Structures are given as structure tokens and as C-alpha cells.
Amino acid sequence: MEADSLVRLCLEPSELIRIGEGKDDAVEDMSRQNSTTRGTYWPPLPAVPIGLEQRTAATGSRDWPNLQTRQCFTLFTVTLNISEPDQHIENFMAVFNLTPSGPSTFLLMGIPGLEAAHIWISIPFAMFYIIGLLENVTVLFVVSKEQTLHKPMYLLLCMLALTDISMSTSIVPKALCIFWFDLKDITVAGCLTQTFFLHVVAVMNSTVLVTMAFDRYVAICNPLRYATILTNARIAKLGFVGLIKAVLFILPLPLLLSRLPFCANRVIPHTHCEPVAVAKISCGDITVNRMYGLVIVFVVVGFDLMLIVLSYSLIIRALLRINSKKAHQKALNTCTAHICVMLMSYTPGLFSPLMHRFGQGIAPHVHIILADLYFLIPPMLNPIIYGVKTKELRDKVGKYTCRM
């Protein structure tokens, strides 16, 4: 079964002249390669040429028109065998060095260079994800069931657990599909959605950590006013404001990616649609994408980190003024868990995007593994750290565990 396909090109004058120089030879080569493809040159459609010297296919002349405007031409009527349409189209496009401007899917390659080890890499990926998922669900369940835990500090822990679950769930299932079943395809819309959702949750996670640092500051420096300054309703409002901030700052990321032209290369060397990795496969200018990525790193995350450092500086100053050794110990014990969580979150969170932009000498698989660990390790360790350091939560989790 065969079908005719009309190929129409819109070219700038410089591109037209470059392609036209080897046109006849290219058609002859293509005809020899495949007997099911026939090519016939049609003269230019009447458009808006300036100084156009028209010609037909019969003249055999290689002197193409002197064009000063963009022209549209119907070059070939191609007869394709329906059983092998992709191969013939690719051959035709290869002859003229043409590529599609908008692919419908991308290919996520997992961890390039370690394809043979994908199965082994998937084992810790799956284990970390399942353990983190169970731990965070347990925290959410215990806090929701226990009325005594309906306090600002534990509500913040629930918000942190939700962001941890969302971050890991955004990338791990797809990564495991790549490792186990070689399912590498992802639609453009799916890729942009993953980018948006993943980074919204990451910025929201940063906002929760800032709020937790403020919570510790008020609890230690203004303990008598804690109940009036930080109420459950106020915590909910702060969370909502953080979500709006995350959406407003991250929304331009997929919009900037969607405007980029993508040519023949649609292979993303990553386990998920990381914005820099997606932008690098484009055949357009990605300067704006790079600059906006740095804006998010330094302005959004950097500002949050500055507020956290300020909060803990004030906490340390307040602790130095306390003479009681027991009070010192209690305050330090309260803050240690938060400091550990923040170090785990911000260290790989800042290092990974900066390494993508400036770490040219580092192996690609190192980039990818570090980026993935950022979404795997903190969600798994955060509940353990808070469970060990927070006696009240530890006791309640133990109570429900014994019942099971």
C-alpha cells in the first residue's frame, strides 16, 4: 500500500541557495537508494520574490533565483511505502539536512555510561523510595490521629513529609521504568509537567525549611509568645503563600523550554526532565534558560538559605546568654534535627544545578546520580532524624507500631 506525501519547505534565501547547490545529485542518490521513492522538482510557488528569475525543472539549470525574502516551495512529491514510512522520511530529511522542529516525545536515557548497571542501580533506588514513602506516610498518619500533635511544629513536619513524598514520586517511578522495562519515551507535555511539578515542590520544600527555622527561633527566643505568634492557622497561611511563591517562580521554566526549537536530537541524558538537560538538546539559543535557572538558585533558594542562617544565628546568640546547662542542652537538641535536615537538603540541592552549569570536567553520570540522590536521600532520612530527636513523636510512632 502506498501514499503520496507533498513536502513543502519555507526557507531563507541563504538556506535555499545552500540546499540548491547539490539538489540534483541528492535526488539521484536518493532515487538509487530506494526504488519506492521518486522525486520531481516543482518550480517555486508564486510568492513575493524580489528580482526572481523563474525556471522549471526541465531547464536543468543549477542557477537558483536571487531571493531577498523568505520563500515557500513545494519541492517533491514523495511516494512512500506505508510499511516503512519512517525510514523513507528519515532518508529524505538526511539528504537535505532537514530536521523536525517539534518532536512529540523525548527519550530519557537513564544514566548514560552505566546502562549495563541499570538493574543494579535500580535496587537502591527502589529501596530508598519505598522506605522513604513508608516513613513519611507513617508521620502523616500518626500526626493526623494524635490530637496532642496538632501543633505548629508537627504541622510543619507534615508539610515537609508531603513535599518529600511528592519530590521522590515525581522521578523515581519513571526512573524505575527506564531501568527495568526500558520505557524511555516521555511526551513533551509530560516532560514539561514533570519539570514544573518537581521544581514547584522543591521550592515549597525550601519554604517549609525556612518556616521551621523561624518556628525554632520563636520557640527558643520568645517562648512565652510562641502560642500567639505561631498558630495552626498562621502556619497554614504561610504554607499557602509558599506555594504561590513556588508556582510564580517556577512557571517560567516550562514556558521557556516550550519556546525552544528541538531538532533531530530528542535524547535527554538523564533519568528525569531536568531543565538544563532538556535545554541542552535544543538547537536554539538557551542563554535565557540558563540565566533564569541561576536566578532561581541564587535568588529564591539563596534568599531562603540566608533567612535560615539568620534565624540560627539569633538562636545561637540567645543560647549564649542562658546560664542553665540543662536549657542549653534542650535547645541544642531541638535545633540539631533541623540543622541536619537543612544540610541534607541544601547541600545537594545547590551543588547539583551549579555543577550542571559550571562542572564541565565532571563525568555526566556523576551529575545525574547526585541529582537523583537529592530526591531520594532527604525523603528517606528526614523522618528518621525527627523521630530520633523528637521524643514526643518517637513515643507516638512507637505506640502505633506496637499495636500493629
C-alpha positions in Angstrom: 0.0 0.0 0.0 1.4 3.4 -1.0 0.5 7.0 -0.3 1.7 10.3 -1.8 3.1 13.0 0.6 3.6 16.6 -0.5 6.7 18.1 1.0 6.6 21.9 1.4 9.6 24.0 2.6 9.9 27.5 3.8 13.5 28.7 3.6 15.5 31.8 4.0 17.5 32.8 0.8 20.8 31.7 2.3 19.4 28.3 3.2 17.8 27.9 -0.2 21.0 28.6 -2.1 23.0 26.2 0.1 20.5 23.4 -0.3 20.0 24.1 -4.0 23.7 23.7 -4.9 23.6 19.9 -4.5 19.9 19.3 -5.2 20.1 17.3 -8.4 22.8 15.0 -7.1 20.9 14.5 -3.9 17.7 13.5 -5.7 19.7 11.0 -7.9 21.3 9.4 -4.8 18.0 9.1 -3.0 16.4 7.5 -6.0 19.2 5.0 -6.3 18.9 4.1 -2.6 15.2 3.3 -2.7 13.2 2.4 -5.7 9.9 3.2 -4.0 10.7 6.9 -3.7 10.5 9.1 -6.8 11.4 12.8 -6.8 10.1 15.6 -9.1 11.1 19.2 -8.7 8.3 21.7 -9.0 9.0 25.4 -9.7 8.6 27.9 -6.9 5.1 28.8 -6.0 4.3 32.4 -6.8 5.0 34.2 -3.5 6.7 37.6 -3.0 10.2 37.3 -4.7 12.3 40.3 -5.4 14.4 40.0 -8.5 13.2 36.5 -9.1 14.4 34.7 -12.3 11.9 31.8 -12.6 12.9 28.5 -14.0 11.4 25.0 -14.4 12.7 21.5 -13.7 13.2 20.9 -17.4 15.9 23.6 -17.8 18.4 21.6 -15.7 20.0 24.8 -14.6 21.8 25.0 -11.2 21.4 28.8 -11.0 18.8 29.3 -8.4 16.8 32.5 -8.1 18.2 35.6 -6.3 15.8 35.9 -3.5 15.6 38.6 -0.9 12.6 37.4 1.0 11.6 34.1 2.7 10.2 31.7 0.1 7.9 28.7 0.3 8.5 25.9 -2.3 6.8 22.6 -3.0 9.8 20.6 -3.8 8.9 16.9 -4.0 6.0 14.6 -4.4 7.2 11.5 -2.4 5.6 8.1 -2.8 6.1 6.2 0.4 5.5 2.6 1.2 3.2 2.7 4.3 5.0 -0.3 5.8 8.3 1.8 6.1 7.3 5.5 6.2 9.7 6.5 9.0 12.7 5.1 7.2 12.0 6.9 3.9 11.2 10.2 5.6 14.4 10.0 7.6 16.4 9.3 4.4 14.8 12.2 2.7 15.5 14.5 5.6 19.0 13.3 5.9 19.7 14.1 2.2 18.6 17.7 2.7 19.9 18.1 6.3 16.4 18.8 7.5 15.0 18.0 11.0 11.6 18.3 12.6 11.1 21.5 14.7 8.8 20.0 17.3 9.2 16.3 18.4 6.2 14.8 20.1 8.3 12.7 22.5 11.7 12.8 24.2 13.8 9.8 25.2 15.1 9.7 28.8 18.3 7.6 28.7 18.6 7.0 32.4 22.3 7.2 33.4 24.5 7.3 30.3 27.7 5.2 30.6 26.2 3.0 33.2 23.5 1.3 31.1 24.8 -2.2 31.9 24.4 -1.4 35.6 20.9 0.0 35.4 19.4 -3.1 37.0 21.8 -3.0 40.0 21.3 0.8 40.3 17.6 0.3 40.4 17.8 -1.8 43.6 18.9 1.1 46.0 16.6 3.5 44.0 13.6 1.3 44.8 14.6 0.6 48.4 15.2 4.3 49.2 11.9 5.3 47.6 9.8 2.6 49.4 11.5 3.2 52.8 11.0 7.0 52.5 7.4 6.6 51.3 6.5 4.3 54.3 8.3 6.6 56.8 6.6 9.8 55.6 3.2 8.2 55.3 3.7 7.0 58.9 4.5 10.5 60.1 1.4 11.8 58.4 -0.8 9.1 59.8 0.4 9.5 63.4 0.2 13.3 63.5 -3.3 13.2 62.0 -4.5 10.6 64.6 -3.0 12.2 67.7 -4.7 15.4 68.9 -1.7 16.2 71.1 0.5 16.5 68.0 -1.7 19.1 66.3 0.8 21.8 67.0 2.7 24.1 64.6 5.9 22.2 64.8 4.2 18.9 63.8 2.1 20.5 61.1 5.4 21.7 59.6 6.7 18.1 59.8 3.6 17.0 57.9 4.2 19.7 55.2 7.8 18.5 54.9 6.6 14.9 54.6 4.2 15.8 51.8 6.9 17.7 49.8 9.3 14.7 50.3 6.8 12.3 49.0 5.9 14.5 46.1 9.6 15.1 45.1 10.6 11.4 45.1 7.3 10.3 43.4 7.9 12.8 40.6 11.0 11.0 39.3 11.5 7.5 40.9 8.6 5.6 39.2 9.7 6.8 35.7 13.4 6.1 36.5 12.5 2.6 37.5 10.5 2.1 34.3 13.7 3.1 32.4 15.9 0.8 34.5 13.6 -2.3 34.5 11.5 -2.1 31.3 13.5 0.2 29.0 10.4 2.5 28.8 12.3 5.7 27.8 9.7 7.7 26.0 8.1 10.7 27.6 5.8 13.2 25.8 6.8 16.8 25.5 3.8 17.8 27.6 4.7 15.1 30.2 8.3 16.3 30.3 7.3 20.0 30.9 4.7 18.9 33.5 7.3 16.9 35.4 9.8 19.8 35.3 7.1 22.2 36.6 5.7 20.0 39.4 9.2 18.7 40.5 10.6 22.2 41.0 7.5 23.7 42.5 7.7 21.0 45.2 11.4 21.6 45.6 10.9 25.4 46.2 8.0 24.6 48.5 10.3 22.3 50.5 12.7 25.2 50.9 9.9 27.4 52.1 8.9 24.8 54.7 12.5 24.6 56.0 12.6 28.4 56.4 9.4 28.3 58.3 10.7 25.6 60.6 13.8 27.7 61.3 11.5 30.6 62.2 9.5 28.2 64.4 12.6 27.2 66.3 13.7 30.9 66.7 10.4 31.9 68.2 10.3 28.8 70.5 13.8 29.5 71.9 14.0 33.3 71.8 10.4 34.2 72.6 8.9 31.1 74.3 6.2 33.0 76.2 4.8 34.4 72.9 5.1 31.2 70.9 1.5 30.2 71.1 0.3 33.7 70.0 2.8 34.2 67.2 2.7 30.7 65.6 -0.8 29.3 65.4 -2.0 26.4 63.3 -4.0 28.9 61.1 -0.9 31.0 60.6 1.2 28.0 59.6 -1.4 27.1 57.0 -1.3 30.6 55.6 2.5 30.6 55.4 2.3 27.3 53.6 -0.2 28.7 51.1 2.0 31.8 50.5 5.0 29.5 50.0 3.0 27.5 47.3 2.1 30.7 45.5 5.7 31.8 45.5 6.9 28.5 44.2 4.3 28.5 41.3 5.1 32.1 40.3 8.9 31.5 40.2 8.8 28.1 38.6 6.1 28.7 35.9 8.6 30.4 33.6 10.8 27.3 33.5 8.5 25.1 31.3 7.3 28.2 29.4 10.9 29.0 28.4 11.6 25.3 27.5 8.4 25.2 25.4 9.6 28.1 23.2 12.9 26.3 22.3 13.2 24.6 18.8 14.1 20.9 19.1 15.8 19.4 16.0 16.8 15.8 15.3 18.3 15.2 18.8 15.5 14.3 21.2 17.6 12.2 23.6 17.8 13.6 27.2 20.8 12.0 29.0 19.0 11.9 32.4 16.5 10.0 34.5 14.1 12.9 34.5 13.4 16.1 32.7 16.0 18.3 34.4 15.6 21.8 32.8 19.3 22.3 31.9 19.5 18.8 30.4 16.4 19.5 28.3 17.6 22.9 27.2 21.0 21.5 26.1 19.4 19.2 23.4 17.7 22.2 21.8 19.1 23.7 18.6 18.2 27.2 19.7 19.7 29.8 22.0 19.4 28.7 25.6 21.0 31.8 27.2 17.7 33.0 28.8 17.1 29.5 30.2 20.5 29.3 31.8 20.2 32.8 33.3 16.7 32.1 34.7 17.9 28.9 36.3 20.7 30.8 38.1 18.1 33.4 39.2 16.1 30.6 40.9 19.2 29.1 42.5 20.6 32.4 43.9 17.5 34.5 44.4 14.9 32.0 45.6 17.0 29.3 47.3 19.8 31.7 48.3 17.3 34.0 50.0 15.7 31.1 51.9 19.1 29.9 53.0 20.0 33.4 54.2 16.9 33.6 56.3 17.7 30.2 57.8 21.3 31.3 58.7 19.9 34.5 60.2 17.4 32.5 62.4 20.0 30.1 63.7 22.5 33.0 64.3 19.9 34.6 66.6 19.2 31.3 68.3 22.9 30.8 69.0 23.2 34.3 70.4 20.2 33.6 72.7 21.7 30.3 73.8 25.0 32.0 74.8 23.0 34.3 77.1 21.5 31.3 79.0 23.3 30.2 82.1 21.5 27.0 82.6 23.3 24.0 81.2 20.1 22.0 81.1 18.4 24.7 79.0 21.4 24.7 76.7 21.1 21.0 76.1 17.4 21.1 75.5 17.7 23.9 72.9 20.6 22.3 71.1 18.8 19.0 71.0 15.8 20.8 69.4 17.8 22.5 66.8 20.1 19.7 65.8 17.4 17.8 63.9 16.6 20.9 61.9 20.2 21.7 61.1 20.8 18.1 59.9 17.7 18.2 57.6 18.7 21.6 56.1 22.3 20.4 55.4 21.0 17.3 53.7 18.5 19.3 51.6 20.5 22.4 50.6 24.0 20.8 50.0 23.0 18.6 47.1 20.2 21.0 46.1 22.7 23.8 45.4 25.6 21.6 44.3 23.7 19.7 41.6 22.4 22.7 39.5 25.6 24.6 39.8 27.6 21.5 38.7 25.3 21.2 35.6 26.2 24.7 34.6 29.9 25.0 35.6 31.2 21.5 36.2 32.2 20.8 32.6 35.0 18.4 33.6 32.8 16.1 35.7 31.5 12.9 34.2 27.8 13.1 33.2 26.8 10.1 35.2 28.1 11.8 38.4 25.8 14.8 37.6 22.8 12.5 37.2 23.5 10.3 40.3 23.9 13.4 42.6 20.7 15.0 41.2 18.8 11.8 41.8 20.2 11.4 45.4 18.9 14.8 46.2 15.3 13.5 45.6 16.0 10.2 47.3 18.1 10.6 50.4 16.4 13.5 52.3 12.9 12.0 52.0 14.3 8.8 53.5 16.3 10.3 56.3 14.1 13.3 57.4 11.5 11.2 59.3 14.4 9.1 60.9 16.1 12.3 62.1 12.9 13.8 63.6 11.9 10.5 65.0 15.2 10.1 66.9 15.4 13.8 68.1 11.8 14.5 68.9 10.7 12.4 71.9 7.0 13.1 71.7 6.8 12.0 68.0 9.0 9.0 68.7 6.7 7.8 71.5 3.6 8.1 69.4 5.1 6.3 66.5 6.2 3.5 68.9 2.7 3.2 70.3 1.2 2.7 66.8 4.0 0.3 65.8 3.3 -1.9 68.9 -0.4 -2.1 68.0 0.5 -3.5 64.6 
